Structures are given as C-alpha cells and as structure tokens.
Amino acid sequence: MTITNQVVETKLDEDFNIGEEGSVRDKAAEDVAADVEGTPVAKGKYIVPKGVAVEELKNFNGHRALRDECPEPVKELLVEKGLLDAYDKLVKALTGDRKIRTPLGKWRDAQVIGVVDLFRDDFAEKNVKIAFCKRQSGQGSFRWLEFIDIDIVGGTYAPQYDLGNYSGQVIKTMYSELKFPNGVAVEELKQWSGRKMLKEGIPVYVERMLEKKDLMEEYEQMIDHVIEAGVGANTKMWNIEKLKELLEVYKPKFAAKGVDIFVCNKTEYVSHGQYGGHNEYFRWIEFVDREEQPSYQPQRNADDTEGEKCAVM
C-alpha cells in the first residue's frame, strides 16, 4: 500500500500457488503450533519472531494488494522508525513497472530483488533490514517482504528464505532445484557411488566454512565414520537412520565451534504412466554457521520425517 503523511526451491515445472486467485491447487492452511511465538508465513510453515513485520506478496496480481493494503504491524514499524517515505517509494517502484511481473501478474524474483536492493540503505539508516523471501515446497510457492527491526532482534535472527542472500549452491532433484543461503554449506550424498564420491572430494563451500571454523579434523573423522558405518549391512546403500545416529555423535563437536549439522532428505515419486512408478531419494548434510544463520532450520530435516527408515542409497 502506498502511504503518504501517515502510515526462494525453484521448481523445474510451473509453480502452483495455494489459496489465491488463479491457483491450480488448493489446500487448507495447517494450524501453527500454539507454543511458537511470532508471525506465521507461508500458510504457517514458517514463523518470524517478534520484531519482524511481514507483508506477503500474492503470486497473482499481488501488486494490487501491495498498492492498496498495508498490514498493521508493518504500518506500526514504519511510523516508529520514520520510514513512511522510503516505504512509499519502494511500493511505487514495485507496482509501477510491469517488467517486474509476468503477463499473468506473477512476480519476477530477480527484478524484485533488484528493486529491494535500491532501498536497503534507506531502511538500514533507521536500523531496519529489508528482505524479499520465497519459500517453495510441494504445497506451492510463497513470497513476502520482511521488515526486520534490528533494535529488537539484534543478531538473533536471519531470514533464511531471503532470495538476496543465496550462495549459489544447488542440489538438483528430478523436479526441483534446491537452493541454500549464505552461512549454510551442503554436501550431497549421491545415490550411486556415493561413498566413493564422499571420500574423494569436499564441496568448496563446506571446505571454506570448516577451515574458517577449524573443523577440518572433525570433518575428516566424521566422513570416515559415515563411509564405514552409514550404510546397510547387506545392501551397502545409505541408511538414513544410521546416518542420523552417526551425526548425533559429532553434533556437539561441531556445535562447540559454532556449526550445527543436519541430515536432510527429499523423496520424489517418478511416474511410469500405466506401468506404475518409483521413488527417487535425495539426501544431503547441511553445515550451518550460527554466526551467519543464528535462526536457520532446515526445511527438509530428516529428523522431522516420519516413516522413512529404509535404505536410500
């Protein structure tokens, strides 16, 4: 909303957007846990803490809602920080240029990031960080702006879906490209020849982080342990439950130097048409630098997945 004198998993197939005009699927929002404090975003799948005001961007014709409406928490923050003029200019820039949207009215992420970048310094002068965020999953894609009051959250929060803070790391699945922010380094556990590949090389982002944190010795011990004991006795394929048990041994060692580690997974069903289909399994380890990502939680943490105890590689 324009105010005057008052108050990102790129899917390889087409996005579908839940609960909005033009959606191709619809699903009721899940309840947000009562014991989680903050503002729910993306149908309750993500919670931002106190001190973060959110303005969601609808995927179809969202420029109209952005131009005509302003959430009350955003309005209150703008008034308190004296940022009405900066917000007014930001909204005009986002809604006034048709190149920022597709012919169907959907947001073009790169163009939105470019506009937001133009106003970062204006907000930063008042101790407010602005982020353009996007979360994708099997339930759809969701975009929103976060206005982060640094005076309140300090260094305890970083927006993990900030499209302007992605590192360039990508894991390609059958239908998606999974992207990761700065401060999160990933090592893929390949389906074929996975143990050999894990032993022979280390991803550059993982290496940089672990060298910075003086964790290379612990990493090499962990990898040797994973290669030796992280597989099934008969199949010699990766076993997700064994991997989780092994990492529990090393988590305190990494945490002592400011890095959390997670085993993550994604399963996709590949249809063979009239002949049925099969599951493809994707597994990886995430190394999270808590200095850069103090509040990050993996979207696909294997610890949160029930019923997947089979060998996956």
C-alpha positions as CSV (number, residue, x, y, z in Angstrom):
1,M,0.0,0.0,0.0
2,T,1.2,3.5,-0.8
3,I,1.3,5.7,2.3
4,T,1.6,9.4,2.4
5,N,1.8,11.5,5.6
6,Q,0.5,8.6,7.6
7,V,1.3,5.5,7.9
8,V,13.1,-18.7,-2.9
9,E,13.3,-24.1,-4.3
10,T,13.0,-23.1,-7.9
11,K,10.6,-25.7,-9.3
12,L,11.5,-27.0,-12.7
13,D,7.9,-27.3,-13.6
14,E,5.4,-24.5,-13.2
15,D,4.7,-23.2,-9.7
16,F,1.3,-23.7,-8.2
17,N,0.0,-21.3,-5.6
18,I,-2.2,-22.2,-2.8
19,G,-5.4,-20.3,-1.8
20,E,-5.1,-17.5,-4.3
21,E,-6.9,-16.4,-7.4
22,G,-5.5,-18.4,-10.4
23,S,-4.3,-21.3,-8.2
24,V,-4.3,-24.7,-9.8
25,R,-4.5,-26.5,-6.4
26,D,-5.9,-25.6,-3.0
27,K,-5.3,-26.8,0.4
28,A,-6.4,-25.7,3.9
29,A,-3.7,-24.0,5.9
30,E,-2.2,-26.1,8.7
31,D,-2.5,-24.9,12.3
32,V,0.5,-23.1,13.7
33,A,1.8,-24.7,16.9
34,A,0.4,-22.8,19.9
35,D,3.7,-22.7,21.6
36,V,5.6,-21.0,18.8
37,E,5.7,-17.2,19.2
38,G,5.8,-14.9,16.2
39,T,4.0,-14.3,12.9
40,P,3.2,-17.3,10.7
41,V,4.1,-17.0,7.0
42,A,3.6,-19.4,4.0
43,K,0.4,-21.0,5.4
44,G,2.0,-21.4,8.8
45,K,5.1,-23.3,7.6
46,Y,7.5,-20.6,8.7
47,I,7.4,-18.3,11.8
48,V,9.2,-15.0,12.0
49,P,9.9,-13.7,15.5
50,K,8.8,-10.6,17.3
51,G,10.5,-7.6,15.8
52,V,9.9,-8.7,12.2
53,A,7.0,-7.3,10.3
54,V,5.8,-9.2,7.2
55,E,4.0,-8.2,4.1
56,E,3.0,-11.2,1.9
57,L,3.1,-10.8,-1.9
58,K,0.4,-12.8,-3.6
59,N,1.6,-14.7,-6.7
60,F,-1.2,-13.5,-8.9
61,N,-1.9,-9.8,-9.3
62,G,-0.1,-9.2,-6.0
63,H,0.8,-5.7,-7.0
64,R,-2.8,-4.6,-6.4
65,A,-2.8,-5.8,-2.8
66,L,0.7,-4.3,-2.2
67,R,-0.5,-0.9,-3.6
68,D,-3.9,-0.8,-1.8
69,E,-3.2,-2.5,1.5
70,C,-0.6,-2.4,4.3
71,P,-0.5,-4.9,7.2
72,E,-0.9,-3.2,10.6
73,P,2.4,-4.5,12.0
74,V,4.3,-3.1,9.0
75,K,2.5,0.2,9.4
76,E,3.4,0.5,13.1
77,L,7.0,-0.2,12.4
78,L,7.2,2.4,9.6
79,V,5.7,5.0,11.8
80,E,8.0,4.2,14.7
81,K,11.1,4.3,12.5
82,G,10.2,7.2,10.4
83,L,10.3,5.1,7.2
84,L,6.9,6.1,5.6
85,D,8.6,7.9,2.7
86,A,11.1,5.1,2.0
87,Y,8.2,2.5,2.0
88,D,6.1,4.7,-0.2
89,K,8.9,4.9,-2.8
90,L,9.6,1.1,-2.5
91,V,5.9,0.3,-3.2
92,K,5.7,2.6,-6.1
93,A,8.8,1.1,-7.6
94,L,7.5,-2.5,-7.2
95,T,4.0,-1.7,-8.5
96,G,4.7,0.9,-11.2
97,D,6.9,-1.2,-13.5
98,R,5.2,-4.0,-15.4
99,K,8.5,-5.7,-16.2
100,I,8.7,-6.8,-12.5
101,R,5.7,-9.1,-13.2
102,T,4.9,-11.7,-15.8
103,P,2.0,-11.2,-18.2
104,L,-0.2,-13.2,-15.7
105,G,0.8,-10.8,-12.9
106,K,3.2,-13.1,-11.1
107,W,6.4,-11.6,-9.6
108,R,9.7,-12.0,-11.3
109,D,12.1,-12.7,-8.4
110,A,15.3,-11.3,-9.9
111,Q,13.6,-8.0,-10.7
112,V,12.0,-7.7,-7.2
113,I,15.5,-8.3,-5.7
114,G,16.9,-5.6,-7.8
115,V,14.3,-3.1,-6.6
116,V,14.6,-4.1,-3.0
117,D,18.4,-3.6,-3.2
118,L,17.9,0.0,-4.2
119,F,16.2,0.7,-0.9
120,R,18.2,-1.3,1.5
121,D,20.4,1.6,2.6
122,D,17.4,3.8,3.3
123,F,16.0,1.3,5.7
124,A,19.4,0.4,7.2
125,E,19.8,4.0,8.2
126,K,16.9,3.6,10.6
127,N,18.2,0.2,11.8
128,V,15.7,-1.8,9.7
129,K,16.8,-4.6,7.4
130,I,14.5,-5.5,4.5
131,A,14.4,-8.9,2.8
132,F,12.5,-10.4,-0.1
133,C,11.7,-14.0,0.8
134,K,10.4,-17.0,-1.1
135,R,9.6,-20.5,0.2
136,Q,8.7,-23.4,-2.1
137,S,7.5,-26.9,-1.3
138,G,5.1,-29.4,-2.6
139,Q,2.3,-27.2,-1.3
140,G,3.2,-24.2,-3.5
141,S,5.4,-21.1,-3.6
142,F,5.0,-18.2,-1.2
143,R,6.7,-14.7,-1.4
144,W,6.9,-12.0,1.2
145,L,8.8,-8.9,2.4
146,E,10.3,-8.9,5.9
147,F,11.0,-5.6,7.7
148,I,13.4,-6.6,10.5
149,D,13.8,-4.2,13.5
150,I,17.5,-4.7,14.4
151,D,16.9,-2.9,17.7
152,I,14.7,-5.7,18.7
153,V,16.1,-8.9,17.1
154,G,19.8,-7.8,17.2
155,G,21.9,-10.7,15.9
156,T,19.5,-13.5,16.9
157,Y,17.6,-13.7,13.6
158,A,18.5,-14.0,9.9
159,P,15.7,-14.5,7.2
160,Q,16.6,-18.0,5.9
161,Y,14.4,-17.6,2.7
162,D,16.0,-14.3,1.7
163,L,16.4,-14.5,-2.1
164,G,19.1,-11.8,-1.9
165,N,21.3,-14.0,0.3
166,Y,21.5,-17.2,-1.6
167,S,25.1,-18.6,-2.0
168,G,24.8,-20.3,-5.4
169,Q,24.8,-23.8,-4.0
170,V,22.2,-26.0,-5.8
171,I,21.0,-29.6,-5.4
172,K,19.1,-30.8,-8.4
173,T,16.3,-33.3,-7.9
174,M,14.0,-34.8,-10.5
175,Y,11.6,-31.9,-10.4
176,S,13.3,-29.1,-8.4
177,E,16.4,-27.1,-7.7
178,L,17.1,-26.7,-4.0
179,K,19.0,-23.5,-3.2
180,F,20.7,-22.5,0.0
181,P,21.6,-19.2,1.8
182,N,25.0,-17.9,2.7
183,G,26.0,-19.5,6.0
184,V,24.7,-22.9,5.0
185,A,27.1,-25.3,3.3
186,V,25.8,-28.6,1.8
187,E,27.3,-31.9,1.0
188,E,25.2,-34.2,-1.2
189,L,25.1,-38.0,-0.5
190,K,24.8,-39.3,-4.0
191,Q,22.6,-42.3,-4.9
192,W,25.3,-44.0,-7.0
193,S,28.9,-44.4,-5.9
194,G,28.0,-42.2,-3.0
195,R,30.7,-43.5,-0.6
196,K,33.4,-43.1,-3.2
197,M,32.4,-39.6,-4.1
198,L,32.1,-38.6,-0.5
199,K,35.7,-39.8,0.2
200,E,37.3,-38.3,-2.9
201,G,36.2,-34.7,-2.6
202,I,34.8,-31.9,-0.4
203,P,32.4,-29.2,-1.7
204,V,34.1,-25.8,-1.8
205,Y,31.5,-24.1,0.4
206,V,31.9,-26.9,3.0
207,E,35.6,-26.6,2.9
208,R,35.6,-22.8,3.3
209,M,33.3,-23.0,6.3
210,L,35.2,-25.8,8.1
211,E,38.6,-24.2,7.5
212,K,37.3,-20.9,8.9
213,K,35.9,-22.7,12.0
214,D,38.9,-25.0,12.4
215,L,36.8,-28.1,11.9
216,M,38.6,-30.0,9.2
217,E,39.9,-32.7,11.5
218,E,36.5,-33.3,13.0
219,Y,35.0,-33.4,9.5
220,E,37.5,-36.0,8.2
221,Q,36.8,-38.2,11.2
222,M,33.1,-37.9,10.6
223,I,33.3,-38.7,6.9
224,D,35.4,-41.8,7.6
225,H,32.9,-42.9,10.2
226,V,29.9,-42.2,7.8
227,I,31.5,-44.1,4.9
228,E,32.3,-47.1,7.2
229,A,29.1,-47.3,9.2
230,G,26.4,-45.2,7.5
231,V,25.2,-48.0,5.2
232,G,23.0,-51.1,5.4
233,A,24.8,-54.4,6.3
234,N,23.6,-56.2,3.2
235,T,22.8,-53.5,0.5
236,K,25.8,-51.2,1.3
237,M,23.4,-48.3,0.5
238,W,23.0,-45.2,2.6
239,N,20.7,-45.8,5.6
240,I,19.0,-42.7,6.9
241,E,18.6,-43.9,10.4
242,K,22.2,-44.9,10.7
243,L,23.3,-41.6,9.3
244,K,21.2,-39.7,11.9
245,E,22.7,-41.8,14.7
246,L,26.3,-41.1,13.5
247,L,25.8,-37.4,13.2
248,E,24.5,-37.3,16.8
249,V,28.0,-38.3,17.9
250,Y,29.6,-35.4,16.0
251,K,27.0,-32.6,16.6
252,P,28.4,-31.5,19.9
253,K,31.9,-31.3,18.5
254,F,30.8,-29.1,15.6
255,A,28.4,-27.0,17.8
256,A,31.3,-26.2,20.2
257,K,32.8,-24.3,17.3
258,G,29.6,-22.6,16.1
259,V,28.4,-25.0,13.5
260,D,25.3,-27.1,13.6
261,I,24.9,-30.2,11.3
262,F,21.8,-31.8,9.9
263,V,20.9,-34.8,7.8
264,C,18.3,-33.7,5.2
265,N,16.2,-35.6,2.7
266,K,13.7,-35.3,-0.1
267,T,11.7,-38.0,-1.8
268,E,10.1,-37.6,-5.2
269,Y,7.8,-40.1,-7.0
270,V,8.6,-40.7,-10.7
271,S,5.6,-41.9,-12.6
272,H,6.0,-44.6,-15.3
273,G,2.5,-44.0,-16.6
274,Q,0.4,-47.2,-16.9
275,Y,3.4,-49.1,-15.6
276,G,3.4,-47.6,-12.1
277,G,6.4,-45.7,-10.9
278,H,9.2,-45.5,-8.3
279,N,10.7,-43.2,-5.7
280,E,13.9,-41.2,-6.1
281,Y,15.7,-40.4,-2.9
282,F,17.9,-37.3,-2.3
283,R,20.0,-36.9,0.8
284,W,22.5,-34.4,2.0
285,I,24.2,-32.9,5.0
286,E,23.8,-29.2,5.9
287,F,26.5,-27.4,7.9
288,V,25.1,-24.2,9.4
289,D,27.3,-21.4,10.6
290,R,25.4,-19.9,13.6
291,E,27.2,-16.6,13.3
292,E,25.7,-16.0,9.9
293,Q,22.5,-18.0,10.3
294,P,21.5,-17.9,14.0
295,S,17.9,-18.9,13.5
296,Y,18.1,-21.2,10.5
297,Q,16.2,-24.5,10.5
298,P,16.4,-26.9,7.5
299,Q,13.2,-27.2,5.5
300,R,13.8,-30.9,5.0
301,N,15.4,-32.1,8.2
302,A,15.4,-35.9,8.2
303,D,14.6,-35.8,12.0
304,D,11.2,-34.3,11.1
305,T,10.3,-37.0,8.6
306,E,8.3,-40.0,9.9
307,G,8.2,-43.4,8.3
308,E,11.4,-43.1,6.2
309,K,13.7,-45.7,7.7
310,C,14.6,-47.5,4.5
311,A,18.0,-47.7,2.9
312,V,18.1,-44.8,0.4
313,M,21.4,-45.2,-1.4
